[in-house]
Amino acid sequence: MFSLNELRRPVIAAPMAGGVSVPELVIAAADAGGLGFLAAGYKSVDDVLAQAHRVRMASGDPFGVNLFMPGASANLDAASAYRGRLAGLAVELGVELPEPYEDDDAFDAKCAALWDAPVPVVSFTFGCPGADVIRRFRQAGTFTIATVTSVDEAAQATASGVDALVVQGPEAGGHRGTVDAHATPPTQPLDALLLAVRAATDLPLIAAGGLGTASAIAEALRTVAAVQLGTAFVDADEAGTSPVHRRALHDPRFIETALTRAFSGRVARALRNDFIDAYGPDAPPEYPALNQLTGPLRKAAAQSGDAEIVALWAGTSWRTTQTASVATILDNLL
């Protein structure tokens, strides 16, 4: 079974759903001595298996697949009300908004597929499955990691039997991994959160959130087994990031990040733009229903190059993002 000690470089390329974490990025991370992750969120089972096969055929190095844990049922009435709020923008962009529906992201089917066709590592976001699921992955020879944002979540994941924890601080870009989508995510800074989690578990820890400089990474690696970087790789040559997102990272008109539910219903950090300001205050915490609703809007905006409507996921260290190959980025950060 995989161990974090096997990595030549203790760096994980974070799973970034929505098209950033393509197989090429995962392969490049492995070739550079780190660990890359495919993002299974929003993909079909067949697509996940196909991408895993591509990585497996291109590289003999370990890699991982990230799964979204399903949460409580969404309030579809609240989501439908938000749909009405977005109707005018949909008309402007010439798109039709879907009716929101229940969706568990085919979690059980994806687990079953990965038991039949195991990968070296599987991680979980938005929660951690029970001990029976973790046991099945261990029987398949798969190393398991859970994302946690608090001491309580770390204790629950430890009890389930996972092999390591990604400790995600509030500085992270994209979605917070908080289990309860309706809860306000913890605000404890990453360094303090790491100390608190270390006191609660003996599992290997992986630090994540706002680690964009060599000094910050070096400091974190004094106390953890590895670091997980997302924003650092968004503008990597091998990433599947859209052109509009890449340009926005270096556009001086974007001066800060913001936490918002506007795009998906879950709290996530992105470059602050017009969509966040206009719709964030009205966005109910109904994930994944809101993600379904805003999908056509985000797609149309990306195609037209309108950065004011796209979800520009970015952590607090986004200004340090480099435009280079994964190997060069890692060389510079380590």
C-alpha positions in Angstrom: 0.0 0.0 0.0 1.1 3.6 -0.7 2.8 5.7 2.0 3.4 9.4 2.1 7.0 8.5 2.9 7.4 7.3 -0.7 7.1 10.7 -2.2 10.4 12.2 -3.5 8.8 15.6 -2.9 6.1 15.9 -0.1 3.7 17.9 -2.3 0.2 16.9 -3.4 -1.5 18.6 -6.3 -5.0 19.2 -4.9 -8.0 17.7 -6.7 -9.7 20.6 -8.4 -13.1 19.6 -9.8 -14.6 21.4 -12.8 -11.8 20.7 -15.3 -8.5 21.8 -13.7 -7.2 18.5 -12.5 -6.9 16.7 -15.8 -4.8 13.6 -16.3 -1.9 15.6 -17.7 -1.7 17.6 -14.4 -1.7 14.5 -12.3 1.0 12.8 -14.5 3.2 15.9 -14.3 2.9 16.0 -10.5 3.9 12.4 -10.3 6.8 12.9 -12.7 8.0 15.8 -10.6 8.1 13.6 -7.5 4.8 14.6 -5.9 1.3 13.1 -5.8 -1.4 14.2 -8.2 -5.2 13.8 -7.8 -8.0 13.3 -10.3 -11.2 15.1 -9.2 -14.1 12.7 -9.5 -16.6 15.3 -8.5 -19.3 16.1 -11.2 -17.9 13.2 -13.4 -19.6 10.0 -14.4 -18.2 6.7 -13.2 -17.1 5.9 -16.7 -15.2 9.2 -17.0 -13.5 8.7 -13.7 -12.3 5.2 -14.7 -11.2 6.4 -18.1 -9.1 9.2 -16.6 -7.6 6.8 -14.0 -6.7 4.4 -16.9 -5.0 7.2 -18.8 -2.9 8.1 -15.8 -2.1 4.5 -15.0 -0.9 3.9 -18.6 1.2 7.0 -18.7 3.0 6.7 -15.4 3.9 4.0 -13.0 3.9 6.4 -10.1 1.2 6.6 -7.5 -1.8 8.9 -8.0 -5.1 9.5 -6.3 -8.8 10.0 -7.0 -10.9 12.4 -4.9 -14.6 11.7 -4.1 -17.3 14.1 -2.9 -19.2 12.7 0.0 -23.0 13.2 -0.4 -24.6 15.4 2.2 -28.1 16.0 3.5 -30.9 16.5 1.0 -31.0 20.0 -0.5 -34.0 22.3 0.0 -35.2 22.4 -3.6 -37.7 25.1 -2.9 -35.0 27.4 -1.7 -32.9 26.5 -4.7 -35.8 27.2 -7.0 -36.2 30.6 -5.5 -32.6 31.3 -6.3 -33.2 30.1 -9.8 -35.8 32.9 -10.1 -33.2 35.4 -8.9 -30.8 34.2 -11.7 -33.5 34.3 -14.4 -32.6 37.8 -15.7 -29.0 36.9 -16.1 -29.8 33.7 -17.9 -31.8 35.7 -20.4 -28.9 38.1 -21.0 -26.5 35.2 -21.6 -29.0 33.2 -23.7 -29.0 30.1 -21.6 -31.7 28.0 -19.9 -31.5 27.2 -16.2 -32.2 23.6 -15.2 -34.7 22.7 -12.5 -32.7 21.8 -9.3 -32.7 18.1 -8.4 -31.2 15.7 -5.8 -27.8 14.4 -6.6 -25.4 12.3 -4.6 -22.6 12.5 -7.3 -22.9 8.7 -7.7 -20.8 8.2 -4.6 -21.7 4.5 -4.0 -21.1 3.6 -7.6 -17.8 5.4 -7.7 -16.6 3.6 -4.6 -17.7 0.2 -6.1 -15.8 1.0 -9.3 -12.7 1.9 -7.4 -12.9 -1.3 -5.4 -13.0 -3.3 -8.6 -10.3 -1.2 -10.3 -8.2 0.1 -7.4 -6.0 3.2 -7.5 -3.2 3.8 -5.1 -4.9 6.6 -3.1 -8.5 7.8 -2.6 -9.4 11.0 -0.7 -12.8 12.3 0.5 -14.1 15.8 0.6 -17.3 17.1 2.4 -17.1 14.3 4.9 -15.7 10.9 5.5 -17.4 7.5 5.0 -17.9 4.9 7.7 -15.4 2.3 8.7 -17.0 -0.3 6.5 -16.2 1.7 3.3 -12.7 2.5 4.5 -12.1 -1.2 5.2 -13.1 -2.1 1.6 -10.6 0.4 0.2 -7.9 -1.0 2.5 -8.8 -4.5 1.3 -8.3 -3.2 -2.3 -4.9 -1.9 -1.3 -5.9 1.7 -1.4 -4.5 4.4 0.9 -7.3 6.7 2.2 -7.3 10.4 3.1 -10.0 12.6 4.5 -10.3 16.3 4.3 -11.0 18.0 7.6 -11.6 21.6 8.7 -11.9 21.2 12.5 -10.8 19.0 15.4 -14.3 17.3 15.5 -14.1 16.4 11.9 -10.5 15.1 12.4 -11.7 12.9 15.3 -14.6 11.5 13.3 -12.3 10.7 10.3 -9.7 9.1 12.6 -12.4 6.9 14.1 -13.4 5.7 10.6 -9.9 4.3 10.0 -8.5 6.5 7.3 -4.7 6.6 6.8 -4.1 10.3 6.7 -5.8 13.7 7.0 -5.7 16.8 4.8 -6.1 19.7 7.3 -7.6 22.5 5.3 -7.4 26.0 6.6 -9.7 28.9 5.8 -7.1 30.4 3.5 -7.7 27.6 0.9 -9.2 28.4 -2.6 -12.3 26.7 -3.9 -14.7 24.8 -1.7 -14.2 24.4 2.0 -14.3 20.7 2.9 -16.6 21.3 5.9 -19.0 18.4 6.4 -22.2 20.3 7.1 -22.9 22.5 4.0 -25.3 24.7 6.1 -22.7 25.4 8.8 -20.4 28.4 8.8 -16.9 26.9 8.2 -14.3 27.3 10.9 -12.1 30.4 10.8 -9.2 29.1 12.8 -6.0 29.8 10.8 -4.2 26.9 9.3 -1.2 26.9 11.7 -3.5 27.0 14.7 -5.7 24.3 13.3 -2.8 22.0 12.6 -1.7 22.3 16.2 -5.2 21.5 17.4 -5.6 18.5 15.1 -2.2 17.1 16.0 -3.2 17.0 19.6 -6.3 15.0 18.7 -4.8 12.4 16.3 -1.7 10.5 15.6 -2.4 10.2 11.8 -0.1 11.7 9.3 -1.2 15.3 8.5 -1.2 17.1 5.2 -1.4 20.9 5.4 -3.6 22.8 2.9 -4.7 26.4 2.4 -2.8 29.5 1.5 0.6 27.9 1.0 1.9 29.8 -2.0 5.5 30.6 -1.1 8.6 28.5 -0.5 8.9 29.9 3.1 5.3 29.0 4.0 5.7 25.5 2.6 9.0 25.0 4.4 7.4 26.2 7.7 4.5 23.8 7.2 6.7 20.8 6.4 8.4 21.1 9.8 5.3 19.7 11.4 3.4 17.8 8.7 4.0 14.9 6.4 3.2 16.8 3.2 1.5 19.9 1.9 -1.4 20.1 -0.6 -1.4 22.9 -3.1 -4.2 23.9 -5.4 -4.0 27.5 -6.4 -0.3 27.1 -7.0 -1.1 24.8 -9.9 -4.1 26.5 -11.4 -1.9 28.3 -14.1 0.4 25.3 -14.6 1.0 24.4 -18.3 -0.5 21.0 -17.7 -3.7 22.2 -15.9 -7.1 22.1 -17.6 -7.9 25.6 -16.4 -10.0 27.8 -18.6 -8.3 30.8 -20.3 -10.6 33.3 -18.6 -9.6 31.9 -15.2 -5.9 31.9 -16.0 -6.0 35.6 -17.1 -8.0 36.6 -14.0 -5.2 35.4 -11.7 -2.9 38.0 -13.1 -5.5 40.7 -13.8 -5.0 43.8 -11.6 -8.7 44.6 -11.5 -9.1 41.6 -9.1 -7.8 42.8 -5.8 -9.1 40.3 -3.2 -10.7 36.9 -2.6 -14.0 36.4 -1.0 -15.9 33.5 0.6 -19.2 32.9 -1.1 -22.1 30.5 -1.6 -23.1 32.2 -4.8 -21.9 29.6 -7.2 -22.7 26.2 -5.6 -24.4 26.8 -2.2 -21.3 25.6 -0.4 -18.9 28.2 1.0 -15.9 28.6 -1.3 -13.1 31.1 -1.8 -12.8 32.9 -5.2 -11.5 36.1 -6.7 -14.2 38.6 -5.8 -16.2 39.5 -9.0 -19.6 41.0 -9.9 -21.5 37.7 -9.6 -20.3 37.2 -6.0 -21.4 40.8 -5.1 -24.7 40.6 -6.8 -25.9 37.1 -5.9 -23.8 35.9 -2.9 -26.0 37.6 -0.3 -29.1 35.8 -1.6 -27.5 32.3 -2.1 -29.0 29.6 0.1 -26.8 26.8 1.4 -28.3 24.2 -0.9 -25.5 22.2 -2.5 -25.3 20.7 -5.1 -28.6 22.3 -6.3 -27.1 25.7 -6.8 -24.1 24.3 -8.6 -26.5 22.8 -11.1 -28.3 26.2 -11.5 -25.2 28.3 -12.1 -23.5 25.7 -14.4 -24.9 27.1 -17.7 -24.2 30.6 -16.6 -20.6 29.8 -15.8 -20.1 27.9 -19.0 -21.5 30.7 -21.1 -19.4 33.3 -19.4 -16.2 31.2 -19.7 -16.8 30.8 -23.5 -17.3 34.5 -23.9 -14.3 35.4 -21.7 -16.4 37.2 -19.1 -14.5 36.9 -15.8 -17.2 38.7 -13.8 -19.6 35.7 -13.9 -17.1 32.8 -13.7 -16.2 31.0 -10.5 -12.5 32.2 -10.2 -11.5 29.8 -7.4 -8.4 31.0 -5.7 -6.8 30.9 -2.3 -5.4 33.9 -0.3 -2.0 33.4 -1.8 -3.2 33.7 -5.4 -0.8 36.6 -6.2 2.1 34.1 -6.0 0.6 31.8 -8.7 3.2 31.0 -11.4 2.7 30.4 -15.1 5.0 27.5 -15.7 5.2 23.7 -15.9 4.4 21.7 -12.8 8.1 20.7 -12.5 9.2 24.3 -12.6 6.6 25.4 -10.1 7.7 22.7 -7.7 11.4 23.6 -8.2 10.6 27.2 -7.3 8.5 26.3 -4.3 10.8 23.8 -2.8 
